[in-house]
């Protein structure tokens, strides 16, 4: 990237824009696949994502609505609504925490586990096949693919003289 002389702001090149566009396109292709697979399973995109967030919660983090909303980057009330719809469909259940009975946790039911396992497997396989294009697009965004950046990466640095050579 080039720096603008006024204010030292970065200025993107047309190659940078093309790289960003390609990366968004590759991500969008994967997300579109996921939306189709999720709809075919009779779920909404957000419902699959909530189930995945429950199952994939980091160790030591409890699947409370607040944490799930944060992981999904959605509003608390949206996570509550997704949980309500999943509970009505028999995919999740609400449980009281053992230590603090005021705390409500979401857990997958057997039905939820089964559907999630199937969808996650499809997503995993698709991601593995899409990975080369996604990685290439990300590399292009991160490093650029212009002639100048290629030369920078290939040209060896001049050797520094040691103290003894001076």
MIPAGU-618373 format. One line per field, with one value per residue (C-alpha): x, y, z; residue number from 1. Coordinates in nm, 4 decimals. Each point is the difference from the previous one (the first is absolute). Layout:
% MIPAGU-618373
xx (X|...) $
yy (Y|...) $
zz (Z|...) $
num (NUM|...) $
% end
This chain:
% MIPAGU-618373
xx (0.0000|0.1067|-0.0035|-0.1597|0.2306|-0.2817|-0.0668|0.1905|-0.3220|0.0193|-0.1171|-0.1279|0.0930|-0.2375|0.1763|-0.0856|-0.3657|0.0002|0.1553|-0.2596|-0.2783|0.1280|0.0311|-0.3583|-0.1157|0.1668|-0.1477|-0.3416|0.0149|0.0642|-0.2748|-0.2450|0.0736|-0.0660|-0.3282|-0.1185|0.0996|-0.1618|-0.3260|-0.0073|0.0239|-0.3037|0.1896|0.0771|0.3620|-0.0024|-0.1414|0.2872|0.2481|-0.1471|0.0136|0.3606|0.0840|-0.1499|0.1958|0.3215|0.0067|0.3584|0.0914|-0.1055|-0.2591|-0.3594|-0.2620|-0.2042|-0.1940|0.2345|0.3097|-0.1735|-0.1137|0.3569|0.1448|-0.2511|0.0359|-0.3762|-0.2228|-0.1014|-0.3707|0.0816|0.1820|-0.2979|-0.2347|0.2238|0.0119|-0.3798|-0.0477|0.2572|-0.1610|-0.3448|0.1467|0.1535|0.3618|0.1033|-0.1160|0.0491|0.1616|0.0643|0.3656|0.1013|0.1869|-0.2305|-0.3621|-0.0707|0.2339|-0.1629|0.2148|-0.0851|0.0760|-0.0519|-0.2553|0.0687|-0.1869|0.2084|0.3233|-0.0979|-0.0942|0.3024|0.2367|-0.1367|0.0108|0.3421|0.1395|-0.1320|0.1425|0.3344|0.0247|-0.0945|0.2541|0.2712|-0.0786|-0.0277|0.3141|0.2553|-0.1940|-0.0752|0.3626|0.1260|-0.2442|0.1021|0.3682|-0.0636|-0.1725|0.2757|0.3022|-0.1234|0.0796|0.1393|0.3376|0.1570|-0.1030|0.1284|0.3381|0.0125|-0.0581|0.2570|0.2879|0.2500|0.0952|0.3503|0.2410|0.1040|0.3683|0.1201|0.2052|0.3112|-0.0457|-0.0005) $
yy (0.0000|0.3543|0.2781|0.3287|0.2943|0.1952|-0.1427|-0.3237|-0.1803|-0.3328|0.0029|-0.3213|-0.0927|-0.1537|-0.3296|0.0403|0.0571|-0.3039|-0.2113|0.1143|-0.0651|-0.3498|-0.0816|0.1171|-0.2044|-0.3172|0.0537|0.0693|-0.3214|-0.1996|0.1818|-0.0546|-0.3719|0.0039|0.1853|-0.2541|-0.3004|0.1502|0.0731|-0.3536|-0.1270|0.2123|0.2564|0.3677|0.1125|0.1532|-0.3182|-0.2084|0.2607|-0.0003|-0.3790|0.0084|0.2678|-0.2166|-0.3081|0.1925|0.2093|0.0402|-0.2021|0.1738|0.2215|-0.0850|0.0069|0.2874|0.2218|0.2950|-0.2016|-0.1517|0.3425|0.1257|-0.2941|0.0540|0.3803|0.0510|0.1791|-0.1833|0.0054|-0.1538|-0.2891|-0.0472|-0.0190|-0.2484|-0.2094|0.0133|-0.1216|-0.2756|-0.1081|-0.0066|-0.2194|-0.2403|0.0852|0.1614|0.0030|0.2480|-0.1251|0.1599|0.0124|-0.2315|0.2620|0.2966|-0.0960|0.3520|-0.0640|-0.1485|-0.1973|-0.1254|-0.3600|-0.2010|-0.2799|-0.3339|0.1318|0.3179|-0.1991|-0.2183|0.2896|0.2042|-0.2932|-0.0430|0.3707|0.0549|-0.2933|0.1519|0.3400|-0.1551|-0.1867|0.3115|0.2083|-0.2541|0.0179|0.3803|0.0460|0.0387|0.2860|0.1615|-0.0206|0.1340|0.2912|0.0746|-0.0119|0.2435|0.2392|-0.0312|0.0142|0.1424|-0.1624|0.2970|-0.0104|0.2230|-0.2239|-0.3071|0.1684|0.1007|-0.3580|-0.1481|0.2435|-0.0967|0.2554|0.1425|-0.1751|0.2016|0.0267|-0.1458|0.2018|-0.1899|0.0842|0.3781) $
zz (0.0000|-0.0646|0.2561|-0.0860|0.0740|0.1662|0.3446|-0.0653|-0.0895|-0.1779|-0.3566|-0.1528|-0.3534|-0.2537|0.0721|0.3695|-0.0869|-0.2270|0.2763|0.2543|-0.2484|-0.0754|0.3687|0.0649|-0.2987|0.1330|0.3467|-0.1507|-0.2057|0.3161|0.1914|-0.2870|0.0101|0.3746|-0.0420|-0.2590|0.2133|0.3085|-0.1836|-0.1394|0.3592|0.0902|0.2065|-0.0308|-0.0314|0.3493|0.1520|-0.1376|0.1191|0.3515|0.0172|-0.1210|0.2583|0.2766|-0.1078|-0.0705|0.3163|0.1300|0.3081|0.3175|-0.1718|0.0791|-0.2774|0.1404|-0.2372|0.0626|-0.0949|-0.3029|-0.1195|0.0360|-0.1917|-0.2781|0.0067|0.0342|0.2494|0.3179|-0.0927|-0.3418|0.1688|0.2338|-0.2998|-0.1813|0.3165|0.0305|-0.3577|0.0414|0.3263|-0.1654|-0.2762|0.2497|-0.0869|0.3303|0.3589|0.2788|0.3207|0.3366|0.0995|0.2842|0.2045|-0.0568|-0.0679|-0.1328|-0.2909|-0.3128|-0.2427|-0.3484|-0.0922|-0.3159|0.0036|-0.1704|-0.3042|0.0034|0.0330|-0.2972|-0.2305|0.1050|-0.0622|-0.3523|-0.0856|0.1551|-0.1984|-0.3246|0.0949|0.0936|-0.3310|-0.1958|0.1882|-0.0745|-0.3720|0.0042|0.2108|-0.2824|-0.1615|0.3396|0.1106|-0.3329|0.0195|0.3592|-0.0915|-0.2814|0.2411|0.2591|-0.2285|-0.3281|-0.3279|-0.1853|-0.1672|0.2650|0.2881|-0.1857|-0.0494|0.3671|0.1079|-0.2390|0.0214|0.2691|0.2575|-0.0275|0.2293|0.3025|0.0632|0.3225|0.2424|-0.1125|-0.3688|0.0483) $
num (1|2|3|4|5|6|7|8|9|10|11|12|13|14|15|16|17|18|19|20|21|22|23|24|25|26|27|28|29|30|31|32|33|34|35|36|37|38|39|40|41|42|43|44|45|46|47|48|49|50|51|52|53|54|55|56|57|58|59|60|61|62|63|64|65|66|67|68|69|70|71|72|73|74|75|76|77|78|79|80|81|82|83|84|85|86|87|88|89|90|91|92|93|94|95|96|97|98|99|100|101|102|103|104|105|106|107|108|109|110|111|112|113|114|115|116|117|118|119|120|121|122|123|124|125|126|127|128|129|130|131|132|133|134|135|136|137|138|139|140|141|142|143|144|145|146|147|148|149|150|151|152|153|154|155|156|157|158|159|160|161|162|163|164|165|166) $
% end
